[in-house]
């Protein structure tokens, strides 16, 4: 971008960035160029095509130079723009945690599906939104891959405080307030999306990182659910006291045998290891969490975990050994086993997980 040309237009800037990105081997160079220019102009990508001769100010060009430098250094696009699409909204993201991914939408879509089948009123229907702005269409991503046992008849979710009161069974009531716990909240995309879809629900989310809790609070407030969520520092290797209808988690799960050679260089260089690595078999954090989580759930409560594809058999076994029924694994849009769900039976089993 020569400083001699003081009248750069949208079209010229897009062509310049696209050529730079193509020469450097950046994935989806046109999409990245459009996203950066839209961010710099404070408009949508559609606006860029509607006004191809829009002039860029000196400030616009300076911002773009910095954006391009960061992209060429390998920094992920969403960290550069500070935003990522997830479910039905846009979420702030920072390198304190991983960028929300399409596969993680399984935790939202399947939970809402299970709640709807019980008569719970749930807005925002099933939708898998790619976190990269490459795709604008919805993708179906909740195809069951394996199931441990037939689905059991489940009771309705009932209001209660966060003590360990016993379950009360009654007919389904779509106006009932349910309680959600997220383990490892990160950006907050999962629990915020659930709370948006369940207007009467309240949530608690935990993480070991203060910066993640601040980011999650920012996203909760931005999506108008901040008054329905409590955020706390907590290590999920240790029990959390409560009585929840839904518990979901996207905990660090990359096994040692996949690190670092199978990890995207941008992720490897900019996302903290502690947000990604799950130890020798990918279950160093998942395993202890599964051991105690039933103790903070109500009868027939829903438990969903994202995990590595290679860990799906082990995760199903962990849930079944720990007292969960109707255990099933879901595949993501790439056909990979990526999330496992179970219903809390109310009976802890002796287990060596």
C-alpha positions in Angstrom: 0.0 0.0 0.0 2.0 2.9 -1.3 1.8 6.2 0.6 2.0 7.9 -2.8 -1.5 6.9 -3.6 -3.6 9.1 -1.3 -6.9 8.0 -2.8 -7.2 4.3 -2.1 -10.7 2.9 -2.6 -12.4 -0.2 -1.1 -11.8 -2.1 -4.4 -8.1 -1.2 -4.5 -7.5 -2.0 -0.9 -9.2 -5.4 -1.2 -7.2 -6.3 -4.3 -4.0 -5.2 -2.5 -4.7 -7.3 0.6 -5.9 -10.3 -1.4 -2.7 -10.4 -3.4 -0.5 -10.1 -0.3 -2.4 -12.9 1.4 -2.4 -15.2 -1.6 1.4 -14.7 -2.0 1.8 -15.6 1.7 -0.4 -18.6 1.6 -3.1 -17.2 3.9 -6.3 -19.4 3.9 -9.4 -17.8 2.3 -7.5 -14.6 1.3 -10.5 -12.8 -0.1 -12.6 -13.4 3.0 -9.8 -12.3 5.3 -9.3 -9.1 3.2 -13.0 -8.3 3.2 -13.3 -9.0 7.0 -10.4 -6.7 7.8 -11.5 -3.9 5.6 -15.1 -4.1 7.0 -13.6 -3.9 10.5 -11.5 -0.9 9.6 -14.4 0.9 8.0 -16.9 -0.2 10.7 -19.3 -1.6 8.1 -20.4 -5.0 6.8 -18.8 -7.0 4.0 -22.0 -6.5 2.0 -21.4 -2.7 2.3 -18.0 -3.1 0.7 -19.5 -4.6 -2.4 -22.3 -2.0 -2.6 -19.7 0.8 -2.3 -16.6 -0.4 -4.1 -15.2 3.1 -4.7 -15.5 4.3 -1.1 -12.3 6.2 -0.3 -10.1 5.2 2.7 -8.8 7.8 5.1 -5.2 7.8 6.3 -6.4 6.3 9.6 -8.2 3.5 7.7 -5.0 2.7 5.8 -2.9 2.8 9.0 -5.3 0.3 10.7 -5.2 -1.9 7.7 -1.4 -2.0 7.6 -1.4 -3.2 11.2 -4.1 -5.8 10.6 -2.2 -7.1 7.6 1.0 -7.3 9.5 -0.7 -9.3 12.2 -2.3 -11.7 9.8 1.0 -12.2 8.0 2.6 -13.0 11.3 0.2 -16.0 11.7 -2.2 -14.4 14.2 -5.7 -15.9 13.8 -8.2 -13.5 12.1 -10.6 -13.5 15.1 -7.9 -12.4 17.5 -7.0 -9.6 15.1 -10.6 -8.4 14.8 -11.5 -9.3 18.4 -14.8 -10.9 17.3 -16.0 -14.4 16.4 -19.4 -15.6 15.2 -21.0 -18.3 17.4 -24.6 -19.7 17.4 -26.8 -16.6 16.7 -24.4 -13.8 17.8 -21.0 -12.3 17.7 -18.7 -12.6 20.7 -15.6 -10.8 21.8 -12.5 -13.0 21.8 -9.0 -12.5 23.2 -5.9 -14.8 23.4 -6.7 -15.7 27.0 -8.9 -18.5 25.7 -9.6 -20.4 22.5 -11.7 -19.0 19.7 -15.3 -20.5 19.7 -15.5 -23.2 17.1 -18.5 -24.6 15.1 -18.2 -28.0 16.7 -18.8 -26.4 20.2 -22.3 -25.3 19.0 -23.2 -29.0 19.6 -23.2 -28.2 23.3 -25.9 -25.6 22.7 -28.0 -27.2 20.0 -28.3 -30.6 21.6 -29.0 -29.2 25.1 -31.8 -27.1 23.6 -33.1 -30.1 21.7 -33.3 -32.2 24.9 -35.0 -29.4 26.8 -37.5 -28.8 24.1 -38.4 -32.5 24.1 -39.3 -32.1 27.8 -41.6 -29.2 27.1 -39.2 -26.5 28.0 -39.7 -23.3 26.0 -36.5 -22.7 24.1 -36.0 -19.9 21.6 -33.3 -19.8 18.8 -33.7 -23.1 17.0 -30.9 -25.4 16.0 -28.1 -23.6 14.0 -24.5 -24.3 13.6 -22.7 -21.1 12.7 -19.1 -21.3 11.4 -16.9 -19.2 13.7 -15.0 -18.1 10.6 -16.8 -15.6 8.4 -16.2 -17.8 5.4 -19.7 -19.3 5.5 -22.9 -17.5 5.9 -25.2 -20.5 5.8 -26.3 -22.7 8.7 -24.8 -26.2 8.9 -26.5 -29.2 10.5 -24.1 -30.6 13.1 -26.0 -32.7 15.6 -26.1 -36.2 14.1 -25.9 -38.9 16.8 -22.9 -41.1 16.3 -23.1 -43.7 19.1 -25.5 -44.3 21.9 -24.8 -46.2 25.2 -28.4 -47.0 26.2 -32.0 -46.2 25.2 -33.3 -42.8 26.2 -35.1 -42.8 29.5 -38.2 -41.0 30.5 -37.1 -37.7 32.1 -38.7 -35.4 34.6 -39.3 -31.7 34.2 -36.8 -29.0 35.3 -38.0 -27.3 38.5 -37.0 -24.1 40.2 -34.8 -24.5 43.3 -32.0 -22.7 45.0 -28.3 -23.7 44.5 -28.4 -26.1 47.5 -28.4 -29.9 47.2 -32.1 -30.3 47.6 -33.6 -33.5 46.3 -35.4 -33.6 42.9 -39.1 -33.0 42.6 -41.0 -34.5 39.7 -43.9 -32.7 38.1 -45.4 -32.4 34.6 -43.4 -30.3 32.1 -43.8 -26.5 32.5 -42.4 -24.3 29.8 -42.2 -21.3 32.2 -39.9 -23.1 34.7 -36.6 -21.5 35.4 -33.7 -23.9 34.9 -30.2 -23.7 36.3 -27.1 -24.1 34.1 -23.5 -24.7 35.0 -20.6 -24.3 32.6 -17.2 -25.8 33.3 -14.4 -23.8 31.8 -16.4 -20.8 30.5 -13.7 -19.2 28.3 -15.3 -16.5 26.2 -18.7 -17.4 27.6 -20.1 -18.2 24.2 -21.8 -21.4 25.2 -23.6 -20.4 28.4 -24.5 -16.9 27.0 -26.1 -18.6 23.9 -28.0 -21.0 26.2 -29.3 -18.2 28.4 -30.3 -16.2 25.3 -32.3 -19.2 24.1 -33.8 -19.9 27.5 -35.2 -16.5 28.8 -36.1 -17.9 32.2 -32.9 -19.7 32.9 -30.1 -18.6 35.2 -26.4 -19.7 35.0 -23.2 -20.1 36.8 -19.9 -20.4 35.0 -16.4 -21.2 36.3 -12.9 -20.9 35.0 -9.4 -20.9 36.5 -8.4 -17.7 34.7 -9.5 -14.2 35.8 -9.1 -12.8 32.3 -11.5 -15.4 30.9 -14.1 -14.4 33.5 -13.8 -10.8 32.6 -14.2 -11.7 28.9 -17.3 -13.8 29.7 -18.8 -11.0 31.7 -18.2 -8.6 28.8 -20.0 -11.0 26.4 -22.8 -11.7 28.9 -23.5 -8.0 29.3 -23.3 -7.4 25.5 -25.9 -10.0 24.9 -28.2 -8.8 27.8 -27.9 -11.8 30.0 -25.4 -10.4 32.5 -28.1 -10.2 35.2 -28.7 -14.0 34.9 -25.2 -15.3 35.2 -22.7 -15.7 38.1 -19.0 -16.1 37.2 -16.6 -17.6 39.7 -13.0 -18.7 39.8 -12.9 -22.5 40.3 -10.7 -25.5 39.3 -13.0 -28.1 37.9 -10.7 -30.9 39.1 -12.5 -30.2 42.4 -16.2 -30.5 43.2 -18.5 -27.5 42.8 -21.6 -27.3 45.1 -25.0 -26.7 43.6 -28.1 -28.3 42.1 -28.2 -27.9 38.3 -30.4 -29.0 35.5 -27.8 -28.6 32.9 -24.0 -28.9 33.1 -21.9 -28.3 30.0 -18.1 -28.1 29.5 -15.5 -27.4 26.8 -12.5 -28.2 28.9 -8.9 -28.5 27.6 -8.7 -31.9 25.8 -5.9 -32.1 23.3 -3.9 -35.2 24.1 -0.2 -35.2 24.2 0.2 -37.4 21.2 -1.5 -34.7 19.1 0.7 -31.8 20.4 2.0 -29.8 18.7 2.2 -31.4 15.2 -1.5 -31.6 14.7 -2.3 -28.1 16.0 -3.0 -25.2 13.7 0.1 -22.9 13.8 -2.1 -19.8 14.5 -3.7 -21.6 17.5 -0.3 -22.9 18.6 1.3 -19.5 18.5 -1.4 -17.4 20.1 -3.7 -19.5 22.3 -2.4 -20.4 25.8 -1.5 -24.1 26.2 -3.5 -24.3 29.4 -6.7 -23.6 27.4 -6.0 -26.5 25.1 -3.9 -29.4 26.5 -5.6 -32.3 28.3 -2.6 -34.4 29.3 -1.5 -37.8 28.2 -4.9 -39.1 27.0 -6.7 -35.8 26.8 -8.7 -36.5 29.9 -6.5 -35.1 32.7 -9.2 -32.4 33.4 -12.3 -34.2 32.1 -11.8 -37.3 34.2 -11.9 -35.7 37.6 -14.7 -33.4 36.6 -16.9 -36.4 35.5 -16.2 -38.1 38.9 -17.9 -35.3 40.9 -20.3 -33.6 38.5 -23.3 -35.9 39.2 -23.2 -34.7 42.8 -24.2 -31.2 41.8 -27.0 -32.3 39.3 -30.7 -32.9 39.7 -32.4 -36.1 38.7 -32.3 -36.5 34.9 -30.1 -33.4 34.6 -28.3 -33.0 31.2 -24.5 -33.3 31.1 -22.6 -32.5 27.9 -18.9 -32.4 27.2 -16.8 -31.5 24.2 -13.7 -33.8 23.7 -11.1 -35.0 21.3 -12.3 -37.5 18.7 -9.9 -40.1 19.9 -11.3 -39.8 23.4 -15.0 -40.5 22.5 -15.0 -44.2 23.7 -13.2 -43.3 26.9 -15.6 -40.4 27.7 -18.7 -42.5 27.1 -17.2 -45.1 29.5 -16.5 -42.5 32.1 -20.0 -41.2 32.0 -21.6 -44.6 32.2 -19.3 -45.7 35.1 -20.1 -42.4 36.9 -23.9 -43.0 36.9 -25.1 -41.4 33.7 -27.7 -43.0 31.5 -28.7 -42.5 27.9 -25.1 -41.7 27.0 -24.6 -40.7 23.4 -21.9 -39.2 21.3 -22.5 -36.6 18.6 -20.6 -35.9 15.4 -19.7 -32.4 14.2 -20.0 -31.0 10.7 -16.8 -32.8 9.6 -18.2 -36.1 10.7 -15.9 -36.3 13.8 -17.1 -37.6 17.2 -16.8 -34.4 19.2 -19.4 -34.2 22.1 -20.9 -36.7 24.5 -24.0 -36.3 26.5 -25.6 -38.2 29.4 -28.5 -37.9 31.8 -27.9 -38.0 35.5 -29.5 -41.1 37.0 -29.3 -39.8 40.5 -27.2 -42.8 41.6 -23.5 -42.5 42.0 -21.6 -45.7 41.2 -18.4 -47.1 42.6 -15.9 -46.3 40.0 -12.2 -46.3 39.1 -12.2 -43.6 36.4 
